Amino acid sequence: RLTRVLHAAVEQQPPPRKGIFRPKMRYAHQGGQNPPLIIVHGNALDAIPDSYRRYLETRFRSEFKLDGTPLRIEFKSSQNPYIQQGAK
C-alpha cells in the first residue's frame, strides 16, 4: 500500500530534475514504528530536495491519517551494477 501511495504522489507531482537525471522512486516499505519510518528505494534519490521530501510526508500523512505524528522518510539509492568496480 505504501508503494501505491508513492506512485500516485509521483504521478501527480514528479520530482524535479537534477542536471540530466530525474530521481526515479521504485518502491516504499515501512522501516520502523516509533516514529513511523518509510524507506523509499530508487535511483538518483540523493538529488531530491527537502521540499519534495515534505510533499511526500504530507501525502503519506493524509493518506494514512497520521495527523500530528512525526513521520520520517529515508531514501536509499541503488547502485548501477554495470559500472566497473576498479577497472583493470
C-alpha positions in Angstrom: 0.0 0.0 0.0 2.9 2.4 0.7 4.2 1.8 -2.9 0.8 2.6 -4.4 0.6 5.9 -2.4 4.2 6.7 -3.5 3.4 6.1 -7.2 0.2 8.2 -7.0 2.1 11.1 -5.5 4.9 10.9 -8.1 2.4 10.7 -10.9 0.6 13.8 -9.6 3.8 15.7 -9.0 7.1 14.2 -10.3 10.3 15.0 -8.5 12.4 17.9 -10.0 15.4 17.1 -12.3 18.9 17.5 -11.0 21.0 18.1 -14.1 20.1 15.4 -16.7 18.8 12.8 -14.2 15.3 12.7 -12.8 15.1 10.7 -9.5 13.2 7.5 -10.0 11.4 6.1 -7.0 10.7 2.4 -7.3 9.0 1.2 -4.1 8.5 2.0 -0.4 8.2 0.0 2.7 7.9 0.5 6.5 11.2 0.6 8.3 10.3 1.5 11.8 7.3 2.2 14.1 8.2 4.8 16.7 8.2 7.3 15.0 6.9 5.8 11.7 9.7 5.4 9.2 9.1 5.0 5.5 12.0 3.8 3.3 11.9 4.7 -0.4 14.1 2.8 -2.8 15.1 4.0 -6.3 17.8 5.7 -8.4 19.4 9.1 -8.0 17.5 9.8 -4.8 20.3 11.9 -3.3 19.2 14.7 -5.6 15.7 15.0 -4.0 15.2 18.4 -2.4 13.8 18.9 1.1 10.6 20.5 -0.4 9.8 17.3 -2.3 10.5 15.2 0.9 8.0 17.4 2.7 5.5 16.9 -0.1 5.8 13.1 0.3 5.5 13.3 4.1 2.2 15.3 3.6 0.9 12.8 1.1 1.6 9.8 3.4 0.2 11.7 6.5 -3.1 12.5 4.7 -3.5 9.0 3.1 -2.9 7.1 6.4 -4.5 9.7 8.7 -1.3 10.3 10.7 -2.0 14.0 11.6 0.2 15.2 14.4 2.5 12.2 14.2 6.2 12.8 13.3 7.0 10.9 10.1 10.4 10.1 8.8 11.2 9.3 5.1 14.6 7.8 4.3 15.8 7.5 0.7 18.0 4.6 -0.4 19.6 4.8 -3.8 20.6 1.7 -5.6 23.9 1.4 -7.5 24.3 0.6 -11.2 25.5 -3.0 -11.3 27.1 -2.4 -14.7 29.6 0.2 -13.6 33.0 -1.5 -13.4 34.4 -1.5 -9.9 38.1 -0.6 -10.2 38.7 -1.3 -13.9 41.9 -3.2 -14.5 
